[in-house]
Amino acid sequence: MVTGTKPARSYAGPLALAISCFLIWGLAYGLLDVLNKHFQDTLHVSKAGSSWLQIAYFGAYLVWSIPAGMVLQARGFKFGIVAGLTITAAGAFLFVPSAQFASFPYFVLSMFVLATGLCVLETAADTYVSVLGAPEDAPKRLNLAQSFNALGVFCGPIIGGSLFFNDAVARALGGAQQSVQVTYLIIGIAVLGFAFFVTRSWVPEIQPASHESAIAGGPAKPLLSQHHFVFGFITQFIYVGAQVGVYAFFLNQATETWHGMTTRSAAYLFSAGVLAYLVGRFVTTVLILKISPRVILTIYGLACVAFCLIAAAGIDKLSALALIPVFFFMGTMFPTIFTLGIADLGANTKQASSIMVMAIGGGLLLPYPMGLIGDHYGMPAAFLLPAGGFLLVAWYGWKGSRIRG
């Protein structure tokens, strides 16, 4: 049911607005991992210290996911989207004084505020895309939206590599941090302008009850008694930590294990990895029609373990290139774990979904210990940690995701 509008009106416009939000936070995330290496080089922050950017980013998701859901429930989708965009813009604008003072703690605070906005935005847009149309087409809409998210992540390292690691740009702007300042100032203005556009646009409030009943019919099943859900949450939490660890220290791995590789070239190689992630998502979407998701998750998890072990070996060039197929196999892990984790939960499916979204906070789990290992023993050794995470993913696909009883 749509309030105050004609039922026959097309949802194409609102859907396009919601999908645009996926592009925004994809770009923000793509820039995040480039900033790690930039601040290591320009502010002389250690690898472990630079991981505070990831801790701030994913810590915001852990803190604000439930409040964001409450705001969405109370005020609706349009308010949630506009609020998320506005807070995101505020966080981007905070990068301007942070760059002026060249203060890493200020940058961490700015990232926390920006990620708070992205958390609100993602909570609203994820749910909105899923209910904006026929329930049976929700997976298709979410896959389309996630593809734009991956496109944003792909563009982030290209922008960062071209601006943050370009000496000519730094000289032209007057300092090493001015490229960061200008980039986030432009992002803030663009996001704020988009927020104003959304306020003037038709964003119908959809009553999701019919979607819930269509997707999550049946009696409620206590979540803690459902082992596939409990194991799914734990696996998702640790998987996100492994993924974020791979993303956060890809540039360090490339420059340390590829003789002569510059940080700028490593950023472009990082974009190639993100492209592999996007390709992996599309390829697996086709494969999953013929092969069980549990089988795919098991094989993909074991493949990531193998390639992370090659990365940990510290072999010239090969240990950097080994991470590219890891991106490919990671492409579909989050939605596959998510789907397996909330399967057959009846009327508790919506509650289970919100809890699974909180697992994104697992992104703060591995970056700091990986940074410590990288500081003391070299970056390759740190990739033993995500290898352990991917081993858990393989186990969940093989055994942990089985629905008992």
C-alpha positions in Angstrom: 0.0 0.0 0.0 1.3 3.5 -0.9 0.0 6.4 1.1 -1.3 9.4 -0.8 -0.4 8.3 -4.3 -2.0 6.4 -7.1 -1.1 2.7 -7.0 -0.4 2.6 -10.7 2.4 5.1 -10.5 5.8 3.7 -11.5 8.4 3.1 -8.8 11.3 3.6 -11.3 12.1 7.1 -10.0 12.2 6.2 -6.3 14.2 3.0 -7.1 16.8 5.0 -9.0 17.1 7.4 -6.1 17.6 4.5 -3.7 20.2 2.8 -6.0 22.1 6.1 -6.2 22.7 5.8 -2.5 24.5 2.5 -3.0 26.9 4.3 -5.4 27.6 7.0 -2.7 28.6 4.6 0.1 30.5 2.4 -2.3 32.7 5.4 -3.3 33.2 6.3 0.4 34.3 2.8 1.2 36.6 2.6 -1.9 38.4 5.8 -0.7 38.6 4.5 2.9 41.2 1.8 2.2 43.3 4.2 0.1 43.5 6.7 2.9 45.3 4.1 5.1 48.4 4.1 3.0 48.2 7.8 2.4 48.3 8.6 6.1 51.1 6.1 6.6 53.1 7.9 4.0 52.3 11.6 4.9 51.5 11.5 8.6 53.9 8.7 9.4 51.2 6.6 11.0 52.0 2.9 11.6 50.0 0.2 9.9 48.2 -0.6 13.1 47.6 3.0 13.8 46.1 3.6 10.3 43.6 0.8 11.0 41.7 3.2 13.3 40.1 4.5 10.1 38.5 1.1 9.6 37.7 0.8 13.4 35.9 4.2 13.2 34.1 3.3 10.0 32.8 -0.1 11.1 32.4 0.9 14.7 29.8 3.4 13.5 27.8 0.6 12.0 28.0 -1.4 15.2 26.9 1.6 17.3 24.2 3.0 15.0 22.6 0.1 13.2 19.8 -0.4 15.8 19.1 3.3 16.4 19.0 3.8 12.6 16.4 1.0 12.3 14.3 2.7 15.0 14.5 6.1 13.2 13.4 4.4 10.0 10.5 2.7 11.7 9.4 6.0 13.3 10.0 8.5 10.5 9.9 6.6 7.3 12.1 5.9 4.3 12.4 9.5 2.9 13.5 10.9 6.3 16.0 8.1 6.8 17.6 8.6 3.3 17.8 12.4 3.7 19.1 12.2 7.3 21.7 9.7 6.2 22.8 11.8 3.3 23.0 15.0 5.5 25.1 13.3 8.2 27.4 11.8 5.5 27.9 15.3 4.0 28.7 16.7 7.5 31.3 14.0 7.9 32.8 14.8 4.5 33.0 18.5 5.4 34.8 17.6 8.7 37.7 16.4 6.5 38.4 20.0 5.5 39.6 21.2 9.0 41.1 17.8 9.6 43.3 18.3 6.6 44.0 21.8 7.5 45.4 20.7 10.9 46.9 17.5 9.3 45.7 15.7 12.4 45.1 11.9 12.2 42.8 11.8 15.2 40.6 14.5 13.6 40.5 12.3 10.4 39.4 9.3 12.5 36.6 11.4 14.1 35.6 12.7 10.6 35.4 9.1 9.3 33.2 8.1 12.3 30.7 10.9 11.5 30.7 10.1 7.8 30.2 6.4 8.5 27.3 7.2 10.9 25.6 8.9 8.0 26.3 5.9 5.7 24.9 3.5 8.3 21.6 5.4 8.4 21.6 5.7 4.6 22.3 2.0 4.1 19.7 0.9 6.6 17.1 3.0 4.8 18.1 2.2 1.2 18.7 -1.5 1.7 15.2 -1.9 3.2 13.6 0.5 0.7 15.0 -1.4 -2.4 13.8 -4.7 -1.0 10.1 -3.5 -0.5 9.9 -1.2 -3.6 8.1 -3.6 -5.9 7.0 -7.2 -6.2 8.4 -9.3 -3.2 9.6 -12.1 -5.5 11.8 -9.6 -7.4 13.5 -8.2 -4.2 16.7 -10.3 -4.7 17.0 -9.0 -8.3 16.6 -5.4 -7.1 19.1 -5.8 -4.3 21.7 -7.4 -6.7 21.3 -4.5 -9.1 21.7 -2.0 -6.3 24.8 -3.9 -4.9 26.3 -3.8 -8.4 26.2 0.0 -8.2 27.8 -0.2 -4.8 30.7 -2.3 -6.2 31.0 0.3 -9.0 31.5 3.0 -6.4 34.1 0.9 -4.6 35.9 0.4 -7.9 36.1 4.1 -8.6 37.4 5.0 -5.1 41.0 3.6 -5.5 41.2 5.2 -9.0 40.3 8.6 -7.6 42.5 8.1 -4.6 45.5 6.9 -6.7 45.2 9.8 -9.1 44.9 12.5 -6.3 46.3 11.3 -3.0 49.5 9.7 -4.4 50.2 12.3 -7.1 53.1 14.7 -6.2 52.1 17.1 -9.0 48.6 17.4 -7.5 50.0 17.9 -4.0 52.3 20.7 -5.2 49.5 22.4 -7.1 47.1 22.3 -4.1 49.8 23.3 -1.6 50.3 20.3 0.5 50.0 16.5 1.0 46.6 16.7 2.7 45.0 19.3 0.4 44.1 16.6 -2.1 42.1 14.9 0.6 40.6 18.2 1.6 39.4 19.1 -1.9 38.2 15.5 -2.6 36.0 15.4 0.5 34.8 19.0 0.1 33.5 18.1 -3.4 31.9 14.9 -2.0 30.2 16.8 0.8 28.8 19.4 -1.6 27.6 16.7 -4.1 26.0 14.6 -1.3 24.3 17.6 0.3 23.0 18.6 -3.2 21.6 15.1 -3.7 19.9 15.2 -0.3 18.1 18.4 -1.3 17.1 16.7 -4.6 15.6 13.8 -2.6 13.6 16.2 -0.4 12.0 17.5 -3.6 11.4 14.1 -5.1 8.5 11.6 -4.8 9.6 8.9 -2.3 6.5 6.9 -1.4 6.2 5.2 2.0 5.7 1.5 1.4 4.0 -0.7 4.0 6.4 -3.7 4.1 3.9 -6.0 5.9 2.8 -7.7 2.8 6.5 -8.3 1.8 7.3 -9.8 5.1 4.4 -12.2 5.0 5.3 -13.2 1.4 8.9 -13.8 2.2 8.8 -14.8 5.8 5.6 -16.7 6.3 5.1 -19.3 9.0 5.4 -19.3 12.7 8.1 -17.5 14.6 11.1 -19.7 15.5 13.3 -18.6 18.5 16.5 -17.3 17.0 18.9 -18.6 19.5 17.7 -22.1 19.0 18.4 -21.9 15.3 22.0 -23.0 14.9 22.2 -22.0 11.2 21.3 -18.5 12.2 23.6 -18.2 15.2 26.5 -19.7 13.2 25.6 -17.5 10.3 25.9 -14.3 12.4 29.2 -15.4 13.8 30.5 -16.3 10.4 29.3 -13.1 8.8 30.9 -11.0 11.6 34.3 -12.7 11.1 33.9 -12.8 7.3 33.4 -9.0 7.2 36.5 -8.6 9.3 38.5 -10.7 6.9 37.2 -8.8 3.9 38.0 -5.5 5.4 41.5 -6.7 6.4 42.2 -7.7 2.8 40.9 -4.3 1.5 42.7 -2.2 4.2 46.2 -3.6 3.6 46.1 -4.5 -0.1 48.3 -1.4 -0.9 50.8 -2.3 1.7 50.9 -5.9 0.5 51.4 -4.8 -3.1 54.2 -2.3 -2.4 56.0 -4.8 0.0 55.8 -7.9 -2.2 56.2 -6.4 -5.7 59.6 -5.0 -6.2 59.4 -1.5 -7.7 55.6 -1.2 -7.2 54.6 2.4 -6.4 51.7 3.3 -4.1 49.9 4.9 -7.1 50.3 1.8 -9.2 49.2 -0.3 -6.2 46.0 1.8 -6.0 45.2 1.0 -9.6 45.9 -2.7 -9.0 43.5 -2.4 -6.1 40.8 -1.2 -8.5 41.5 -4.3 -10.6 40.8 -6.4 -7.5 37.5 -4.6 -6.9 36.6 -5.2 -10.5 37.3 -8.9 -9.9 34.9 -8.7 -6.9 32.2 -7.2 -9.2 32.8 -9.9 -11.8 32.7 -12.6 -9.2 29.3 -11.4 -8.1 27.8 -11.6 -11.6 29.4 -15.0 -12.4 28.2 -16.5 -9.1 24.7 -15.1 -9.6 24.6 -17.4 -12.7 26.3 -20.4 -11.1 23.9 -20.3 -8.1 21.0 -21.2 -10.4 22.6 -24.6 -10.9 24.8 -25.2 -7.9 23.8 -25.2 -4.2 24.7 -21.9 -2.4 26.2 -24.1 0.4 28.5 -25.8 -2.1 29.6 -22.5 -3.6 30.3 -21.0 -0.2 32.4 -24.0 0.8 34.5 -24.0 -2.4 34.9 -20.2 -2.4 35.9 -20.2 1.2 38.6 -22.9 0.6 39.9 -21.0 -2.5 40.3 -17.8 -0.4 42.2 -19.8 2.2 44.6 -21.1 -0.4 45.2 -17.7 -2.0 45.7 -16.0 1.4 48.3 -18.6 2.2 50.1 -17.7 -1.0 49.9 -14.0 -0.1 51.3 -14.9 3.3 54.3 -16.6 1.7 55.7 -13.2 0.6 56.7 -14.3 -2.9 57.7 -11.4 -5.2 54.8 -10.3 -7.4 52.9 -13.6 -6.8 51.9 -12.7 -3.2 50.4 -9.4 -4.4 48.6 -10.9 -7.4 47.2 -13.8 -5.2 44.8 -11.3 -3.6 43.0 -10.6 -6.9 41.2 -14.0 -7.0 40.4 -13.5 -3.3 38.4 -10.4 -4.4 36.6 -12.6 -7.0 35.6 -15.3 -4.5 34.6 -12.7 -1.9 32.1 -11.1 -4.3 29.1 -13.2 -3.3 30.0 -14.3 0.3 28.1 -11.6 2.2 24.7 -12.1 0.5 25.1 -15.9 0.5 25.9 -16.1 4.2 23.1 -13.7 4.8 20.5 -15.7 2.9 21.6 -19.0 4.4 21.5 -17.5 7.9 17.9 -16.2 7.8 16.5 -19.2 5.9 13.4 -20.9 7.4 12.9 -18.5 10.3 9.2 -17.8 9.8 7.9 -14.5 11.3 11.3 -13.8 12.9 13.0 -13.3 9.5 12.9 -9.5 9.7 14.4 -9.4 13.2 17.1 -11.9 12.1 17.8 -9.8 9.0 18.4 -6.7 11.2 20.8 -8.6 13.4 22.7 -10.0 10.4 23.1 -6.4 9.2 24.8 -5.6 12.5 27.5 -8.2 11.5 28.9 -5.5 9.3 30.5 -4.2 12.5 32.9 -7.1 12.2 34.9 -4.9 10.0 36.7 -3.5 13.0 37.8 -7.0 14.1 41.0 -7.7 12.0 42.5 -4.5 10.7 44.3 -3.6 14.0 45.9 -7.0 14.7 46.8 -7.3 11.0 48.4 -3.9 11.2 50.4 -4.9 14.3 51.6 -8.1 12.5 52.5 -6.0 9.5 54.5 -3.6 11.6 56.5 -6.3 13.4 56.8 -9.2 10.9 56.0 -7.7 7.5 52.6 -7.4 5.8 52.5 -10.9 4.2 52.3 -12.7 7.5 49.2 -10.7 8.5 47.2 -12.4 5.8 47.2 -15.6 7.9 44.4 -13.9 9.9 41.9 -13.5 7.0 42.9 -17.1 5.9 41.4 -18.3 9.2 38.3 -16.2 8.7 37.7 -17.8 5.2 38.2 -21.2 6.7 35.3 -20.5 9.0 33.3 -19.4 5.9 34.0 -22.8 4.2 33.0 -24.7 7.3 29.7 -22.7 7.5 28.9 -23.6 3.9 29.8 -27.3 4.5 28.2 -27.8 7.8 27.2 -24.8 9.9 24.4 -23.6 7.5 22.5 -26.9 7.7 19.0 -26.4 9.1 18.3 -28.8 11.9 15.0 -30.3 12.8 
